[in-house]
């Protein structure tokens, strides 16, 4: 066994500990308060960011989620304000505007509501 290779392994381990001690001594002489405060601030930011994001998403959803009935089949569903969707029941294309569902129709289309009229025959 080569003795030089064994001593170089010990020396490389010793070199690691000396380097680590020098870094700790250097940081200790500068002051570690800023490092501890930085880690604490980072930890608080990591904890608070998801809570703020969740509350912000709920606020946005409360303002933009619209629950209304389809104007064609009167099926109640939900959609995001100022978007287009299809009715899950009748597959009619709808647009969500100002808290209500509106049919998407080509320009010039007249929407008519049909009424069933019963006929009575008058006998002479």
SULJO-V901196 format. One record per backbone hydrogen bond with DSSP energy under -1.0 kcal/mol. NH is the residue of the N-H (numbers start at 0). CO is the residue of the C=O. Records with the same first field share a line. If there is no record, write none. Layout:
# SULJO-V901196
NH->CO  CO
This chain:
# SULJO-V901196
5->1
6->2
7->3
8->4
9->5
10->6
11->7
12->8
13->9
14->10
15->11
16->12
17->13
18->14
19->15
20->16
21->17
22->18
23->19
24->20
25->21
26->22
27->23
28->24
29->25
30->26
35->31
36->32
37->33
38->34
39->35
40->36
41->37
42->38
43->39
44->40
45->41
46->42
47->43
48->44
51->47
52->48
53->49
54->50
55->51
56->52
57->53
58->54
59->55
60->56
61->57
62->58
63->59
64->60
65->78
67->76
69->74
73->69
76->67
78->65
80->63
81->95
84->93
86->91
90->86
93->84
94->101
95->82
96->99
99->96
101->94
103->92
108->105
